Amino acid sequence: MSYPTNELQHLTIDGVDAVTLAKTYGTPLYVYDVTKIRQTMRAFKTIFEKEGVPYVVSYASKAFATQAIYQVAQQEGIHADIVSGGELFTALQAGFDPKHLSFNGNNKSWDELTMAIEAGVGMIIVDNFLELQLLSEIAAKHNMTQDILLRISPGISAHTHEFISTGQQDSKFGFDLLTGQGKQAYDIAKDDQNLNLLGLHAHIGSQIFDVTGFEKNAALLADTAQSWGWQPAIINVGGGFGIRYTDEDTPLPESDYADAIIRTLKSKTAQYDWKMPEIWIEPGRSVVGPAGQTLYTVGSRKDIPDLRQYLAVDGGMGDNIRPALYQANYDAVLANQPNAPTEEVVRVAGKYCESGDVLVWQQALPRTQPGDILSVLATGAYGYAMASNYNRNPRPGVVFVENGQHQLVVARETYANLTALDKKYTLGKANVQ
Ligand code: LLP
């Protein structure tokens, strides 16, 4: 693997020196290649346009939700999916067109649904019976009719990590089909004047590498609607398209997934003599994952002869919980000399007070020195999004890079930010003395 470098032999990210970024903004630092993000967004769109089918690509913003990414999604003419009041607020602050937002989630509150309706969120993806009722009441109160999809539990098991498969029957998401809850929800929704039922949604899981699950899912949604005597205007097959973190991952090009979904729905449409439904997809990881990397400064090391070499960096599980949480694997590269020959295999650990605080389980690297810059690759999805202040470490900043230029889009947190919401405790003081 050869990495892009400049005349200093430093790693470059869309034409910008990674070491310069580390010096300018400090480390740890999330860096996104915006050119790559735009390419992926366009690749998804292109395949639908080539096939001439109606479609919506909705970026699942849970993967990385900041104002800047909503701006880019909007510029590229794609929609965004949100799952909380906080994501909605962020999208609105970014100036994102609320009509192009869809709202997923299994326990949206009255306040969140009200916020969505008042903001004019285009589509609400209803997950359960309580939500059907709340939404109907809120829409009635606002004297309007809300466009909705019904989320179905497809009962399809995608071969992925147990914690991130949301498609099996034993799932907290969506209406169950096997017990008839889906049909019951359909009957309620279609007769509700304040709800405009447009279609079905199902998401089978995440980091999926083969097309079979998506084909099955698309077919299931079509068959389900047909069995209820209904021709849906929209079929939303969720996200989950896998990406390459290390050589063990073998993703297909975006177009293969989209193609398989289109093929399936074209054939179902012909079989049932339908008008082609609008196909919605919700990619998150594949849009931002490969485009992001995290820069760290190398610090201490611990060599245990014949056992392991630990290399510690200035971040860790607070900025990337995925290795600790899912045993996820990543590749790392020495940013100040990415193409130098490797000399040793190390475990890249973080600075958090926990043994499981690992960033890369096994990484071949040249011999490093304290102060070297290490880049962990493909951290753009569910890295910053799941970051925490564990051990009271400030969250890193985020920089966007495009065509040789760079800009800070999220500032690094300060120590003062960490205590900004703390309040001094004063009760009981009299008893202490
Ligand atoms: N649509 C729905 C309804 C979802 O639940 C998800 C992800 C997506 C779309 C986007 O899936 P993607 O294209 O990003 O795979 N924190 C975990 C991933 C959790 C995914 C949850 N749902 C991780 O770091 O791997």
Boltz pocket constraint, residues with backbone or C-beta under 6 A from the ligand:
constraints:
  - pocket:
      binder: B
      contacts: [[A, 60], [A, 63], [A, 104], [A, 164], [A, 166], [A, 203], [A, 205], [A, 206], [A, 207], [A, 238], [A, 239], [A, 240], [A, 241], [A, 282], [A, 283], [A, 284], [A, 285], [A, 286], [A, 322], [A, 326], [A, 381], [A, 382]]
      max_distance: 6.0
